[in-house]
Amino acid sequence: MPKKSRYCPQPSNTTSLALSSVHIRLEALDKEHRWLLKQIKRKRTELTNLVEQMRSVATDVYQRCYLHFQKIVDIDREIHTLFDEILTTRKLSKQSKKDIEEIYYELQISRLISFKTTNQPQEENSELELDEFFETNQEDDFSENHRQEKQILENYPSNKRSDTARKIRQTFLSLAEIFHPDKVKDGETKMLHTEIMKEVNKAYQEGDLARLLEIEQQYQAGKYIDINNADDLNCQCMQIEQQNKILKDQYDKLKQELRLVKNTPEGVMVSDCRKAARSGVNAIDSMVEQVECEVQIIAAIRDFVRDFREQKITMKQFVSGPMVMRERKQGSLDDWDGVILF
């Protein structure tokens, strides 16, 4: 019996094994935590860079193409005026009037000229046409698109949103308790804490849990953790596990937001510019050339209608339509198939 009572090392072995498994779990969770923080930071940078590129490309296109677009709108308005004049001032037979109206209508439905709008002053009409042709307020339009997309992103289960908000607020309050400048007297430390609190406030306002946790981790890196205390380790595992769950939601939400922004017209434009650049082509230069070509096309249509008004061409020549319409019908030039001005 005494021999049995002296030999009793089993609890010690069990504790050692238990601690070993907790350590493994903690290491895995910590690794996942670091990976999530890294990926969130990477995706956030990617999103920021994409938005900046979208604004840069849109501004470049606007600055280089605006005058061409204005010219197209002015010529388009002139074409409508010419048709109005022909149809209202010239003496025409019913058949001739019908033929002219058909040409006019065909130019509109083929989108070589804009659809005629009524009950609006001519100057106001011009501004509306230009706005329709080219969005003059790129940032406002993008912001509106972005707001609509973010509404889609906010359709997460309410319990997840509240858990995330609660965790963000808890982490923020914890960091504010640590780094509030008023809690220290040393001037140098106060300045350091002021800068840290700027980062904390910014992350809190943006709902960036990853950044708050990163700041918290940096602070805790100097803290003592009892590596032999199973309760402390289990508690730490539970905390990191909870944080990782929220970070996964933030990461998924960020990825979805990035996908949505990439699919906006501005995002597609940036993607096309990147692809063109890889092929050694300047997409903006190509776009400017295309717009210049469109100016020539609509100017040719204007000259055709003007020649008819001035009786330089016959009714038979006019009802055959301008060259661009004939080429479309004949299909002799594939390039014209892509010409859509309005």
C-alpha positions as a Markdown table, in Angstrom:
| # | Residue | x | y | z |
|---|---|---|---|---|
| 1 | Met | 0.0 | 0.0 | 0.0 |
| 2 | Pro | 2.7 | 2.6 | 0.9 |
| 3 | Lys | 4.3 | 1.7 | -2.4 |
| 4 | Lys | 1.1 | 2.6 | -4.3 |
| 5 | Ser | 0.7 | 5.9 | -2.5 |
| 6 | Arg | 4.3 | 7.1 | -3.3 |
| 7 | Tyr | 3.9 | 6.4 | -7.1 |
| 8 | Cys | 1.4 | 8.9 | -8.3 |
| 9 | Pro | 2.8 | 11.1 | -11.2 |
| 10 | Gln | -0.3 | 10.7 | -13.5 |
| 11 | Pro | -1.9 | 14.2 | -12.8 |
| 12 | Ser | 1.4 | 15.8 | -13.7 |
| 13 | Asn | 1.5 | 14.0 | -17.1 |
| 14 | Thr | -2.1 | 14.8 | -17.8 |
| 15 | Thr | -1.5 | 18.5 | -17.1 |
| 16 | Ser | 1.5 | 18.5 | -19.4 |
| 17 | Leu | -0.4 | 16.9 | -22.2 |
| 18 | Ala | -3.3 | 19.3 | -21.7 |
| 19 | Leu | -1.0 | 22.3 | -21.8 |
| 20 | Ser | 0.7 | 21.0 | -24.9 |
| 21 | Ser | -2.6 | 20.8 | -26.8 |
| 22 | Val | -3.6 | 24.2 | -25.6 |
| 23 | His | -0.3 | 25.6 | -26.8 |
| 24 | Ile | -0.8 | 24.0 | -30.2 |
| 25 | Arg | -4.3 | 25.4 | -30.4 |
| 26 | Leu | -3.1 | 28.9 | -29.4 |
| 27 | Glu | -0.3 | 28.8 | -31.9 |
| 28 | Ala | -2.8 | 27.9 | -34.7 |
| 29 | Leu | -5.2 | 30.6 | -33.7 |
| 30 | Asp | -2.5 | 33.2 | -33.4 |
| 31 | Lys | -1.2 | 32.2 | -36.9 |
| 32 | Glu | -4.7 | 32.5 | -38.3 |
| 33 | His | -5.1 | 35.9 | -36.6 |
| 34 | Arg | -1.9 | 37.3 | -38.1 |
| 35 | Trp | -2.9 | 36.0 | -41.5 |
| 36 | Leu | -6.3 | 37.6 | -41.3 |
| 37 | Leu | -4.8 | 41.0 | -40.2 |
| 38 | Lys | -2.3 | 40.8 | -43.1 |
| 39 | Gln | -5.0 | 39.9 | -45.7 |
| 40 | Ile | -7.4 | 42.7 | -44.5 |
| 41 | Lys | -4.6 | 45.2 | -44.7 |
| 42 | Arg | -3.7 | 44.0 | -48.2 |
| 43 | Lys | -7.3 | 44.1 | -49.4 |
| 44 | Arg | -7.9 | 47.5 | -47.9 |
| 45 | Thr | -4.7 | 48.8 | -49.7 |
| 46 | Glu | -5.9 | 47.2 | -52.9 |
| 47 | Leu | -9.3 | 48.9 | -52.6 |
| 48 | Thr | -7.8 | 52.3 | -51.8 |
| 49 | Asn | -5.4 | 52.1 | -54.8 |
| 50 | Leu | -8.3 | 51.0 | -57.1 |
| 51 | Val | -10.5 | 53.9 | -56.1 |
| 52 | Glu | -7.6 | 56.3 | -56.6 |
| 53 | Gln | -6.9 | 54.8 | -60.1 |
| 54 | Met | -10.6 | 55.0 | -61.0 |
| 55 | Arg | -10.7 | 58.7 | -60.1 |
| 56 | Ser | -7.4 | 59.3 | -62.0 |
| 57 | Val | -8.6 | 57.6 | -65.2 |
| 58 | Ala | -12.0 | 59.3 | -65.1 |
| 59 | Thr | -10.4 | 62.7 | -64.6 |
| 60 | Asp | -7.9 | 62.0 | -67.5 |
| 61 | Val | -10.7 | 60.9 | -69.8 |
| 62 | Tyr | -12.9 | 63.9 | -68.8 |
| 63 | Gln | -10.1 | 66.4 | -69.4 |
| 64 | Arg | -9.0 | 65.0 | -72.7 |
| 65 | Cys | -12.4 | 64.2 | -74.2 |
| 66 | Tyr | -14.7 | 66.8 | -72.8 |
| 67 | Leu | -14.3 | 69.3 | -75.7 |
| 68 | His | -14.8 | 66.5 | -78.2 |
| 69 | Phe | -18.0 | 65.4 | -76.4 |
| 70 | Gln | -19.2 | 69.0 | -76.3 |
| 71 | Lys | -18.5 | 69.3 | -80.1 |
| 72 | Ile | -20.6 | 66.1 | -80.7 |
| 73 | Val | -23.5 | 67.5 | -78.7 |
| 74 | Asp | -23.3 | 70.8 | -80.5 |
| 75 | Ile | -23.3 | 69.1 | -83.9 |
| 76 | Asp | -26.1 | 66.8 | -82.8 |
| 77 | Arg | -28.2 | 69.8 | -81.8 |
| 78 | Glu | -27.5 | 71.3 | -85.2 |
| 79 | Ile | -28.7 | 68.2 | -87.0 |
| 80 | His | -32.0 | 68.3 | -85.1 |
| 81 | Thr | -32.4 | 71.9 | -86.0 |
| 82 | Leu | -31.8 | 71.2 | -89.7 |
| 83 | Phe | -34.4 | 68.4 | -89.7 |
| 84 | Asp | -36.9 | 70.7 | -87.9 |
| 85 | Glu | -36.3 | 73.4 | -90.5 |
| 86 | Ile | -36.6 | 71.0 | -93.4 |
| 87 | Leu | -39.9 | 69.5 | -92.1 |
| 88 | Thr | -41.5 | 72.7 | -91.2 |
| 89 | Thr | -40.4 | 75.2 | -93.8 |
| 90 | Arg | -40.1 | 73.2 | -97.1 |
| 91 | Lys | -43.1 | 72.4 | -99.2 |
| 92 | Leu | -43.0 | 68.6 | -99.3 |
| 93 | Ser | -45.4 | 65.9 | -100.6 |
| 94 | Lys | -46.7 | 63.4 | -98.1 |
| 95 | Gln | -44.4 | 60.7 | -99.4 |
| 96 | Ser | -41.3 | 63.0 | -99.3 |
| 97 | Lys | -42.1 | 64.1 | -95.8 |
| 98 | Lys | -42.6 | 60.5 | -94.7 |
| 99 | Asp | -39.2 | 59.5 | -96.3 |
| 100 | Ile | -37.4 | 62.4 | -94.6 |
| 101 | Glu | -39.0 | 61.4 | -91.2 |
| 102 | Glu | -37.9 | 57.8 | -91.7 |
| 103 | Ile | -34.3 | 58.9 | -92.3 |
| 104 | Tyr | -34.5 | 61.1 | -89.2 |
| 105 | Tyr | -36.0 | 58.3 | -87.1 |
| 106 | Glu | -33.4 | 55.8 | -88.4 |
| 107 | Leu | -30.6 | 58.1 | -87.4 |
| 108 | Gln | -32.0 | 58.2 | -83.9 |
| 109 | Ile | -32.8 | 54.5 | -83.4 |
| 110 | Ser | -29.3 | 53.6 | -84.7 |
| 111 | Arg | -28.0 | 56.0 | -82.0 |
| 112 | Leu | -26.0 | 58.0 | -84.5 |
| 113 | Ile | -27.8 | 61.1 | -83.2 |
| 114 | Ser | -29.7 | 61.5 | -79.9 |
| 115 | Phe | -33.4 | 61.0 | -79.5 |
| 116 | Lys | -35.2 | 64.2 | -79.9 |
| 117 | Thr | -36.6 | 65.5 | -76.6 |
| 118 | Thr | -39.5 | 67.9 | -76.4 |
| 119 | Asn | -40.9 | 70.6 | -74.1 |
| 120 | Gln | -37.5 | 71.7 | -73.0 |
| 121 | Pro | -35.5 | 74.9 | -73.8 |
| 122 | Gln | -32.8 | 74.4 | -76.3 |
| 123 | Glu | -29.9 | 75.4 | -73.9 |
| 124 | Glu | -31.2 | 73.2 | -71.2 |
| 125 | Asn | -31.6 | 70.4 | -73.7 |
| 126 | Ser | -27.9 | 70.8 | -74.7 |
| 127 | Glu | -26.8 | 70.5 | -71.1 |
| 128 | Leu | -28.9 | 67.4 | -70.6 |
| 129 | Glu | -27.5 | 65.8 | -73.7 |
| 130 | Leu | -23.9 | 66.4 | -72.7 |
| 131 | Asp | -24.6 | 65.0 | -69.2 |
| 132 | Glu | -26.1 | 61.9 | -70.7 |
| 133 | Phe | -23.2 | 61.5 | -73.1 |
| 134 | Phe | -20.5 | 62.0 | -70.6 |
| 135 | Glu | -21.0 | 62.1 | -66.8 |
| 136 | Thr | -19.5 | 65.4 | -65.8 |
| 137 | Asn | -19.5 | 64.7 | -62.1 |
| 138 | Gln | -17.4 | 61.6 | -61.8 |
| 139 | Glu | -16.8 | 61.6 | -58.1 |
| 140 | Asp | -20.4 | 62.2 | -57.2 |
| 141 | Asp | -21.6 | 59.5 | -59.5 |
| 142 | Phe | -19.0 | 57.1 | -58.2 |
| 143 | Ser | -20.0 | 58.0 | -54.6 |
| 144 | Glu | -23.6 | 57.3 | -55.4 |
| 145 | Asn | -22.8 | 53.9 | -57.0 |
| 146 | His | -20.5 | 53.1 | -54.1 |
| 147 | Arg | -23.3 | 54.0 | -51.5 |
| 148 | Gln | -25.7 | 51.6 | -53.3 |
| 149 | Glu | -23.1 | 48.9 | -53.3 |
| 150 | Lys | -22.4 | 49.4 | -49.7 |
| 151 | Gln | -26.1 | 48.9 | -49.0 |
| 152 | Ile | -25.8 | 45.4 | -50.5 |
| 153 | Leu | -22.8 | 44.8 | -48.3 |
| 154 | Glu | -24.7 | 45.8 | -45.2 |
| 155 | Asn | -27.2 | 43.0 | -45.7 |
| 156 | Tyr | -25.3 | 40.8 | -43.3 |
| 157 | Pro | -27.2 | 39.1 | -40.4 |
| 158 | Ser | -27.9 | 41.8 | -37.8 |
| 159 | Asn | -26.4 | 39.6 | -35.0 |
| 160 | Lys | -23.0 | 39.6 | -36.9 |
| 161 | Arg | -23.1 | 43.3 | -37.4 |
| 162 | Ser | -23.9 | 43.9 | -33.7 |
| 163 | Asp | -21.2 | 41.5 | -32.6 |
| 164 | Thr | -18.7 | 43.3 | -34.8 |
| 165 | Ala | -19.8 | 46.8 | -33.6 |
| 166 | Arg | -19.6 | 45.6 | -30.0 |
| 167 | Lys | -16.1 | 44.2 | -30.4 |
| 168 | Ile | -15.0 | 47.4 | -32.2 |
| 169 | Arg | -16.3 | 49.5 | -29.4 |
| 170 | Gln | -14.8 | 47.3 | -26.7 |
| 171 | Thr | -11.4 | 47.3 | -28.3 |
| 172 | Phe | -11.6 | 51.1 | -28.8 |
| 173 | Leu | -12.5 | 51.8 | -25.2 |
| 174 | Ser | -9.8 | 49.5 | -24.0 |
| 175 | Leu | -7.2 | 51.3 | -26.1 |
| 176 | Ala | -8.5 | 54.7 | -25.1 |
| 177 | Glu | -8.1 | 53.7 | -21.5 |
| 178 | Ile | -4.5 | 52.8 | -22.2 |
| 179 | Phe | -3.4 | 55.6 | -24.6 |
| 180 | His | -5.5 | 58.6 | -23.6 |
| 181 | Pro | -3.0 | 61.5 | -23.4 |
| 182 | Asp | -4.5 | 62.9 | -20.3 |
| 183 | Lys | -3.6 | 59.8 | -18.3 |
| 184 | Val | 0.2 | 60.5 | -18.6 |
| 185 | Lys | 2.2 | 63.5 | -17.4 |
| 186 | Asp | 5.5 | 62.9 | -19.2 |
| 187 | Gly | 5.6 | 65.3 | -22.3 |
| 188 | Glu | 7.2 | 62.8 | -24.6 |
| 189 | Thr | 4.8 | 60.0 | -23.7 |
| 190 | Lys | 1.9 | 62.3 | -24.0 |
| 191 | Met | 2.9 | 63.2 | -27.6 |
| 192 | Leu | 3.3 | 59.5 | -28.4 |
| 193 | His | -0.1 | 58.6 | -27.0 |
| 194 | Thr | -1.7 | 61.5 | -28.9 |
| 195 | Glu | -0.4 | 60.1 | -32.2 |
| 196 | Ile | -1.5 | 56.6 | -31.2 |
| 197 | Met | -5.0 | 57.9 | -30.3 |
| 198 | Lys | -5.3 | 59.5 | -33.7 |
| 199 | Glu | -4.8 | 56.1 | -35.3 |
| 200 | Val | -7.2 | 54.5 | -32.8 |
| 201 | Asn | -9.9 | 57.2 | -33.5 |
| 202 | Lys | -9.5 | 56.8 | -37.3 |
| 203 | Ala | -9.8 | 53.0 | -37.1 |
| 204 | Tyr | -12.8 | 53.3 | -34.9 |
| 205 | Gln | -14.6 | 55.8 | -37.2 |
| 206 | Glu | -13.9 | 53.6 | -40.2 |
| 207 | Gly | -15.0 | 50.4 | -38.3 |
| 208 | Asp | -11.6 | 48.9 | -38.9 |
| 209 | Leu | -11.4 | 46.2 | -36.3 |
| 210 | Ala | -8.3 | 44.7 | -37.8 |
| 211 | Arg | -6.3 | 48.0 | -37.3 |
| 212 | Leu | -7.6 | 48.3 | -33.7 |
| 213 | Leu | -6.5 | 44.7 | -32.9 |
| 214 | Glu | -3.2 | 45.4 | -34.5 |
| 215 | Ile | -2.6 | 48.3 | -32.2 |
| 216 | Glu | -3.8 | 46.2 | -29.2 |
| 217 | Gln | -1.4 | 43.4 | -30.2 |
| 218 | Gln | 1.5 | 45.8 | -30.4 |
| 219 | Tyr | 0.8 | 47.0 | -26.9 |
| 220 | Gln | 0.3 | 43.5 | -25.5 |
| 221 | Ala | 3.5 | 42.2 | -27.0 |
| 222 | Gly | 5.3 | 43.5 | -24.0 |
| 223 | Lys | 2.9 | 42.0 | -21.5 |
| 224 | Tyr | 3.8 | 38.9 | -19.4 |
| 225 | Ile | 1.8 | 35.8 | -20.1 |
| 226 | Asp | 2.1 | 32.8 | -17.8 |
| 227 | Ile | 2.8 | 30.0 | -20.3 |
| 228 | Asn | 2.2 | 27.3 | -17.7 |
| 229 | Asn | -1.2 | 28.5 | -16.6 |
| 230 | Ala | -3.8 | 26.5 | -18.6 |
| 231 | Asp | -6.7 | 28.8 | -17.6 |
| 232 | Asp | -4.9 | 31.8 | -18.9 |
| 233 | Leu | -4.1 | 30.1 | -22.2 |
| 234 | Asn | -7.6 | 28.8 | -22.6 |
| 235 | Cys | -9.0 | 32.2 | -22.0 |
| 236 | Gln | -6.6 | 33.7 | -24.5 |
| 237 | Cys | -7.6 | 31.0 | -27.1 |
| 238 | Met | -11.3 | 31.9 | -26.6 |
| 239 | Gln | -10.5 | 35.6 | -27.1 |
| 240 | Ile | -8.5 | 35.1 | -30.3 |
| 241 | Glu | -11.1 | 32.7 | -31.6 |
| 242 | Gln | -13.8 | 35.3 | -31.1 |
| 243 | Gln | -11.6 | 38.0 | -32.7 |
| 244 | Asn | -10.8 | 35.7 | -35.7 |
| 245 | Lys | -14.5 | 35.1 | -36.3 |
| 246 | Ile | -15.1 | 38.8 | -36.5 |
| 247 | Leu | -12.0 | 39.4 | -38.6 |
| 248 | Lys | -13.2 | 36.7 | -41.1 |
| 249 | Asp | -16.5 | 38.6 | -41.5 |
| 250 | Gln | -14.6 | 41.8 | -42.0 |
| 251 | Tyr | -12.3 | 40.1 | -44.6 |
| 252 | Asp | -15.3 | 38.6 | -46.5 |
| 253 | Lys | -17.1 | 41.9 | -46.5 |
| 254 | Leu | -14.0 | 43.7 | -47.8 |
| 255 | Lys | -13.5 | 41.2 | -50.6 |
| 256 | Gln | -17.1 | 41.6 | -51.6 |
| 257 | Glu | -16.8 | 45.4 | -51.6 |
| 258 | Leu | -13.7 | 45.1 | -53.8 |
| 259 | Arg | -15.5 | 42.8 | -56.3 |
| 260 | Leu | -18.5 | 45.3 | -56.5 |
| 261 | Val | -16.2 | 48.3 | -57.1 |
| 262 | Lys | -14.3 | 46.4 | -59.8 |
| 263 | Asn | -17.6 | 45.8 | -61.6 |
| 264 | Thr | -18.6 | 49.5 | -61.7 |
| 265 | Pro | -18.1 | 51.2 | -65.1 |
| 266 | Glu | -15.1 | 53.1 | -63.6 |
| 267 | Gly | -13.6 | 49.8 | -62.3 |
| 268 | Val | -14.0 | 48.1 | -65.7 |
| 269 | Met | -12.4 | 51.1 | -67.4 |
| 270 | Val | -9.4 | 50.8 | -65.0 |
| 271 | Ser | -9.2 | 47.1 | -65.8 |
| 272 | Asp | -9.3 | 47.7 | -69.6 |
| 273 | Cys | -6.5 | 50.3 | -69.2 |
| 274 | Arg | -4.4 | 47.8 | -67.3 |
| 275 | Lys | -4.9 | 45.1 | -70.0 |
| 276 | Ala | -4.1 | 47.6 | -72.8 |
| 277 | Ala | -1.0 | 48.7 | -71.0 |
| 278 | Arg | 0.3 | 45.1 | -70.8 |
| 279 | Ser | -0.1 | 44.9 | -74.6 |
| 280 | Gly | 1.8 | 48.2 | -75.0 |
| 281 | Val | -1.3 | 50.2 | -75.8 |
| 282 | Asn | -2.4 | 53.5 | -74.2 |
| 283 | Ala | -6.1 | 53.0 | -73.7 |
| 284 | Ile | -6.8 | 56.7 | -73.1 |
| 285 | Asp | -5.1 | 57.6 | -76.3 |
| 286 | Ser | -7.2 | 55.0 | -78.1 |
| 287 | Met | -10.3 | 56.4 | -76.5 |
| 288 | Val | -9.4 | 60.0 | -77.6 |
| 289 | Glu | -8.9 | 58.7 | -81.2 |
| 290 | Gln | -12.2 | 57.0 | -81.1 |
| 291 | Val | -14.0 | 60.1 | -80.0 |
| 292 | Glu | -12.3 | 62.2 | -82.7 |
| 293 | Cys | -13.5 | 59.6 | -85.2 |
| 294 | Glu | -17.0 | 60.0 | -83.8 |
| 295 | Val | -16.8 | 63.8 | -84.2 |
| 296 | Gln | -16.0 | 63.2 | -87.9 |
| 297 | Ile | -18.9 | 60.8 | -88.3 |
| 298 | Ile | -21.5 | 63.1 | -86.8 |
| 299 | Ala | -20.1 | 66.1 | -88.7 |
| 300 | Ala | -20.5 | 64.1 | -91.9 |
| 301 | Ile | -24.1 | 63.4 | -91.1 |
| 302 | Arg | -24.6 | 67.1 | -90.3 |
| 303 | Asp | -23.1 | 68.1 | -93.7 |
| 304 | Phe | -25.3 | 65.6 | -95.5 |
| 305 | Val | -28.5 | 67.0 | -93.9 |
| 306 | Arg | -27.3 | 70.6 | -94.5 |
| 307 | Asp | -26.6 | 69.8 | -98.2 |
| 308 | Phe | -30.2 | 68.5 | -98.6 |
| 309 | Arg | -31.6 | 71.6 | -96.9 |
| 310 | Glu | -29.6 | 73.8 | -99.3 |
| 311 | Gln | -30.8 | 71.6 | -102.2 |
| 312 | Lys | -27.2 | 70.5 | -103.1 |
| 313 | Ile | -28.4 | 66.9 | -103.2 |
| 314 | Thr | -31.7 | 65.5 | -104.6 |
| 315 | Met | -34.5 | 63.8 | -102.6 |
| 316 | Lys | -33.4 | 60.5 | -104.1 |
| 317 | Gln | -29.9 | 60.9 | -102.8 |
| 318 | Phe | -31.2 | 62.0 | -99.5 |
| 319 | Val | -33.5 | 59.1 | -98.9 |
| 320 | Ser | -30.7 | 56.7 | -99.5 |
| 321 | Gly | -29.2 | 58.0 | -96.3 |
| 322 | Pro | -25.8 | 59.3 | -95.3 |
| 323 | Met | -22.7 | 57.2 | -96.0 |
| 324 | Val | -22.5 | 55.8 | -92.4 |
| 325 | Met | -26.0 | 54.4 | -92.6 |
| 326 | Arg | -25.5 | 52.8 | -96.0 |
| 327 | Glu | -22.3 | 51.2 | -94.9 |
| 328 | Arg | -24.1 | 49.8 | -91.8 |
| 329 | Lys | -26.9 | 48.4 | -94.0 |
| 330 | Gln | -24.4 | 46.9 | -96.5 |
| 331 | Gly | -22.1 | 45.6 | -93.8 |
| 332 | Ser | -19.2 | 46.5 | -96.0 |
| 333 | Leu | -17.2 | 48.0 | -93.1 |
| 334 | Asp | -17.2 | 46.0 | -89.8 |
| 335 | Asp | -15.7 | 49.0 | -88.0 |
| 336 | Trp | -18.9 | 51.0 | -88.3 |
| 337 | Asp | -20.8 | 48.3 | -86.4 |
| 338 | Gly | -19.3 | 49.6 | -83.2 |
| 339 | Val | -20.1 | 53.3 | -83.8 |
| 340 | Ile | -22.7 | 54.4 | -81.3 |
| 341 | Leu | -22.7 | 58.1 | -80.4 |
| 342 | Phe | -25.8 | 58.3 | -78.2 |
